[in-house]
């Protein structure tokens, strides 16, 4: 198994060398589980000069990884300020990118970004199939997913429900409230407690980004650059679509109303 992993890593690095300075992967380039398009597996870690691998004894995912990741997402092609002023919608070059933030036995890491070739103007589907880390393989637990909105919009009802997916004993896939690997192994902190799952959004403008995070309970926080901390904003719940509109197009119900 170690030999196979080394071979896989060498092939991956060779592919990167042939591809030049790659910024992201298209979903169509990634392996998928069980023939399901939503169960894509992202490579990791992302070798971005501004996104570190963070060695930390913290029981929660460190902001030293989260914040550089969100800033790096905003700098990807078409990730910010890509809105058509005439229509209010995304330009043809606008794109959403998704990454998985995950934990290894030694540190905290982030996967390569995924850009969806087929639906890149509307949404990016997270790598629910997990991460294939170059050192630890596919058994690493996913803490959660981060993505960007290219038109400075807030999170949608659909965004509120994007968390790690695991395969249950009955063969069905389900999303969970805690950090978990796709094979169902739950991550625990140094006190043997389960590590909560989170989701993150990078939006706003390149020169004025806004970063949000939320948990499965719908507690939404915004990063305050001045105070250098996450500040609670609201409790939010997804709205259910009653017609042809996609849940992604619906804004969640928040109490108090989320300031934007």
N, C-alpha and C positions, 0 to 999 in steps of 0.2 A: 504493500500500500504506500509506504513512503516513496518508493521508486516511482510508482505511478503518479504520485502527486508532484514529484520533481519534474517528471516528463511533461505533465500538463502545464506546469508553471513555465518551463522552457518554451513550450509551444506558444503559450500566451504571450510571453515577452518577445518571441520572434515575430508574432503577428503585429504586436505594437510597433516594433522596429520597422516592419514593412509598411505600416500604415502612416508613418511620420508622426507628427504631433497631433495625436487624436484628442478630441475634447469630450466625446460621448460615444455611446453605442446606440444603434437603432434596435428597436425590439426585434426586428426580423433577423438580426445577427445573433441573437442569444439562444441558448438551449432552453427548451421548455419541458415541463414535467407532464407526463400522461397525455401529450398531444394537445394540451390546453393553452391557448394563447395568453391567458391571464397569469399562468404559472411560469413566467419567465424567470431565469436565474441570472443575476447580474454578477460580473467579475468584481473582485475586490483585492486589495484596497485601491482607491482612486489615487494615482500618483501625481496629484496636483501640488504645485510648489507652495500654495498657500493653505492647503488642507493637511494638517498634521495627523499622524498616528499618535494618539495621546496615551501615554503610560500614566495611569492614575489609579489610586486605591479608592477613589470615590465610589459610593454605592449607587450613584445616579450618573447618567451620562454627562460628561463634563462640557460646559459651555465652550471650553477651549477647542472642542471639536465641532460643536453645533454651529457656532457663529461664523467661523471661517467657511464652513460648508455652505451656509445660506448665502454668504457674500459671494462665494465662488459660483454658485448657481446663478445669481443675478448677472454675472459677467459673461455667461455663455451666450453664443449667438442667438439673437432673437428672444432672449429671456426677459428683457425689461425694455420699457419705452418702445414697444412694438405695436402700438395701437393706432388705428386709422382715425384721424381727427374728424373725418367726414361721417363715418358710420358708427364710430364708438366701439367697433369690434377689432379683433386682432388683424394685423396685416398678414400677407402671405408668408412673410419670413418669421412671424411670431412662433414661439415654441415653448412648451412646458417640458421640464426635465424632472425626473424622479431619481432619488437615491435612497438606499437603505443604510441606516446607521446601526452598527452591530458591535458585539463584544466578543473578543477572543479570550483565551485564558491569561493573556499577557497585557492586553490593551483595548482601546476603543478605536473603531475604524469606520470608514464610510465607503460604500461601493461606488463603482463608476456610475455616472449619470446615464439614464435611459431616455432617449427621445423617440417618441412613437412616430414612425414614418407615415402610418395611415391616418392618424387622427391628431397630428401634431399641432393643428390650429385650435383644437378644442380641449384636449386633455392628455395627460400622461398617466398610464396605469403603472402602479408600483410593481417591483419584482416580487410578487407574492410567492414565487418559487424559491426565494431566499438568495443567498450569496455564495458564490464559489470562491472562497478566499485562497490566495496563492500559497499561503502557509498552512492553513487549517482546514481546507476543504469546505464541504457544504454543511457541516454540522454546527456552524456558528449561530448563536441566537440573534434574532433581529430585534432591536429596541423599538424601531418604528421607521417611518418613511418621511422624507422631506421633498417638497416640490416648490416650484415657482409659479406665479401668475404673470404673464407678459403684459397685461393691460391694467395693472395696478388694482385689480379687483380683490375683494375679500374672499374668505373661504366659502365654499358652497356646502349645501346639505350633504352632497356625496363625499366631499373631502372629510367631513366629520367621522366617517365610518371606515377609513382606510388604515387598518392596523395589521400586525403580523398574522399570517394565515398558517394553520397547521393541519396535518392530515390526521383525522381521528381514527380510532380503532375500527369503526364501521366503514372506513374508506372515504368518508366525506370530508371535504375541506371546510374549515370554519375559521373566522377571525377571533382572536383572543385579546384579553385585556393586559397581558403580560408579555415581556420579552420571551421569544420562543423561536426555536429552529423549526423548519418545515416538517421535520419528522416528529415533532411534538415534545421535544425536550425543553422544559422551562428553565430560564436563567434565574439564578438566585444571587443575592448580595452576600457580603461577608458575614452577615447575621442570619444567613439561610432564609431570608425573606425573598419572595418573588419580586422581580424588578418590573415596575409598571411600564406599559408601552405608551409611547407618545407619537404625535404627528407634528410636523412643522411646515410653515408656509413662508416663503420669501416673496414679497410683493412691494408695491410702491414704485419708486423710480431709482435709477442707478445712483443718483446723487442724494436721494432721500429714501432709502429702503425701509420697509416695515417688516418686522419679523414676528410671527405668531407661533404659538404652540398650544396644543390641547391634548387632553387624555380621553380615555373612553367614556368617562363620566360627563364629557362636554364642558369641562372647565377650561376656558380660553385665557391665555396670558399673552401679553405683548412685551417685547424686549424694550427696555428703556436704556438708551445709550448714555443719557446723563447720569442716571442712577446705577448703571451697570447691573441691572437685575431684571428678572421677569416679573411683571406686574399683572395681577388678576384683572380681567376685563369683564367677563360675563359667564353665565352658564348658558350653553347653547344646545339646542336639539334640532335634528334634521326635520325638514318639512317633507311630507310625503306628497308625491305627485298624484293629482287626481285626474289628469288627462294625458295628453301626448307629450307634455314637457318632461324632459329628463330631470332627475333629481339634481344633476350637476348644475342645472340652470336655476335651481331654487336656492334662495338664501335661507340659512337656518333661522329659527326663532330663538332670540337671545334675551336674557333677563339679567341685569338691565340691558337695554338696547345697546348693541355693540357700536361704539363710536368709530367713525371711519373718515 
